[in-house]
Amino acid sequence: QFSKMEAETRERIERMRRNDPTITVLYLGAEGIGDDEACELAEAFKGNTALKELFLHGNNIRTAGAVALAEA
């Protein structure tokens, strides 16, 4: 689970997964996110109503990850 990411980033993602209302913006730029991690993120988004903005610049997300995120 997001093993390449910093502990602080993993904690923010877990808070977002729990629908923490204070997580409205999530910056995940240059975190080494590829398709596998993007698919995990997409699963974490399900049921989240608080997140309004997501920044993923500088990662290695390809078609499979982008589709998963778009469908989340």
C-alpha positions in Angstrom: 0.0 0.0 0.0 1.7 3.1 -1.2 5.0 1.7 0.0 7.1 4.2 -2.1 5.5 7.2 -0.5 6.5 9.1 2.6 4.8 8.2 5.8 3.1 11.6 6.0 1.7 11.2 2.5 0.3 7.7 3.4 -1.3 9.2 6.5 -3.1 11.9 4.4 -4.3 9.2 2.0 -5.7 7.2 4.9 -7.4 10.2 6.3 -8.9 10.9 2.9 -10.0 7.2 2.8 -11.9 7.7 6.1 -13.6 10.8 4.5 -11.9 13.2 6.9 -13.7 16.5 6.2 -10.4 18.5 6.7 -8.8 16.8 3.6 -10.3 18.9 0.8 -7.0 19.3 -1.2 -4.5 16.5 -1.7 -1.0 17.3 -3.2 0.7 14.2 -4.4 3.1 15.7 -6.9 6.3 13.8 -7.7 5.5 11.0 -5.3 6.5 8.2 -7.7 2.9 7.2 -8.3 2.4 4.8 -11.1 -0.6 2.9 -12.3 -0.7 0.5 -9.3 -0.7 3.3 -6.8 -3.2 5.3 -8.9 -5.6 2.3 -8.8 -5.1 2.2 -5.0 -5.9 5.9 -4.8 -9.0 5.4 -6.9 -10.2 2.8 -4.4 -9.5 5.2 -1.5 -11.6 7.9 -3.2 -14.8 5.7 -3.2 -17.1 7.1 -0.6 -15.1 10.3 -0.1 -17.2 13.4 -0.3 -14.8 16.0 1.2 -11.9 15.9 -1.4 -12.3 18.8 -3.9 -8.8 19.1 -5.5 -6.2 16.5 -6.3 -2.7 17.3 -7.7 -0.8 14.5 -9.3 1.8 16.3 -11.4 5.2 14.7 -11.9 4.1 11.1 -11.5 4.2 8.1 -13.8 0.5 7.5 -14.2 -0.4 5.9 -17.5 -3.7 4.9 -19.1 -4.8 2.3 -16.6 -4.2 4.6 -13.6 -5.8 7.5 -15.3 -8.9 5.5 -16.2 -9.2 4.2 -12.6 -8.9 7.7 -11.2 -11.4 9.1 -13.7 -14.0 6.4 -12.8 -13.6 6.9 -9.0 
